[in-house]
């Protein structure tokens, strides 16, 4: 199989630079006149799969599936498989991070040979970047990707992420570690990316990253899609705006949801114009 970075670049060229979220929040389920149950979750995801079939990457928020226990995880497994059957790359937004054998088990679950495994997974490095080694290794062995949290938009994040780490911020340290991981890759397009919030006022330097940048927070959370070019010095083709509720509010009809997603994709196509 081709590495995740190369598959992501190919998907972008044919399907556009947008990552759509599936966030089955209870409020959205109720807004779609669906029960806040596993059955409601499944109906919500079925609509999303039909609407998002022609897009490059979709990011299910794992927490909203986990809230329904084993039945929720079963819905996540089916949704992942259905999206992939349409050629969509699936990024599991699990934000896993731990140490030792526990991290190795997470790696198997989300990046190994498991029904939960997706094309890529988000991870938290804030037990030390080295704690992610099992995940990075398993992902590389299975041609999957990892998006590492670097600079998030929540106000509390800066107390850790902007702390000094030997003359650079902790967020910059994380980015630099990811850049090193991509330098060791055999393919030109790195499969390890970072997450940098769209509303972060002082993003880390991304110019040497060598991998993709997931940029959540566009739309409902206050990030402006038109202002992302040049974020942290990253090349525009590295940036992946991530949009969830701004588009999901257009549901529950498949046609309206797809139209909202297409409008957002048209808004961010300028990132590939050059």
Residue, then its C-alpha position, 0 to 999 in steps of 0.5 A: x500500500x502507498x504511504x498515507x502522505x502520498x495517498x492524502x496528496x493524491x486525494x487532495x488533487x482529485x477531491x479538494x483540500x477539505x477535511x469534513x468532521x462527523x461530530x454526532x453531538x447530542x444537540x445535533x442529533x436532536x436538531x436532526x430529529x434523531x434520538x440520542x441513542x446508538x440507533x440515532x448515531x447510526x442514522x446520523x452517520x448514514x447521512x454523512x456517509x452519503x453526503x461526504x462520499x466525494x470528499x478527500x478526508x473525513x474526521x469522525x470525532x471518536x468521543x461521540x461514538x464512545x459515549x454510546x459504548x460498544x454499540x457506538x464503536x460498532x457504528x464507528x467501525x461501519x462508518x469508517x468502512x463505508x467511507x473508505x468504500x467510497x474512496x474517502x480517507x478516514x481520520x479517527x479523531x481519538x487524541x490518544x496518548x499514553x506510555x509503554x504497553x498502554x500506548x502500544x495497545x492504543x497503536x494496535x487499536x487505531x493504527x494496526x490490524x483492528x476494526x477501529x483502525x482508520x487511515x490516520x489518527x490524532x494523538x496527544x504528545x503531552x506525555x513527551x513526544x517519545x511516548x508516541x513512538x509505538x504509535x508512529x512505528x505501528x502507523x508506519x508499518x501499516x501505511x497509516x498517518x498520525x496527526x500530532x496535537x501541537x497548538x490547539x485553540x482552547x484558552x487553557x492550551x497555551x499554558x502548556x503549549x507556549x511554555x519555554x522548552x530551551x528557547x522554543x515553545x513546547x508547541x514548536x518542539x513538537x513540530x520539530x519532532x514531527x519534522x524529524x520523523x518525516x525526514x526519516x520517511x522513504x516517501x516525499x510526502x510525510x505521513x506524520x502531521x500536526x494539528x494547529x487550531x485555526x484561531x491560534x494567534x501565534x502558531x509555531x513555525x511549520x515551514x520545515x514540517x514536511x507533512x500535513x497540517x490539520x487546521x480545525x476550528x474553521x466556521x462555528x469555532x471562529x476560524x476564517x477559511x479565507x485567512x489560512x494561507x501562510x499559517x505558520x509558514x506552511x506551504x498552502x498544499x500542506x494545510x487541511x482546513x477541518x470543518x464540522x458543525x458549520x457544515x453539519x448544521x445544514x442536515x439532515x437531508x443529504x442534498x443540503x449537507x452535501x451542498x454545504x460541504x461543497x460550498x466550504x470546499x469551494x471556499x478553501x480551494x484557493x489554497x491550491x490555486x498557486 
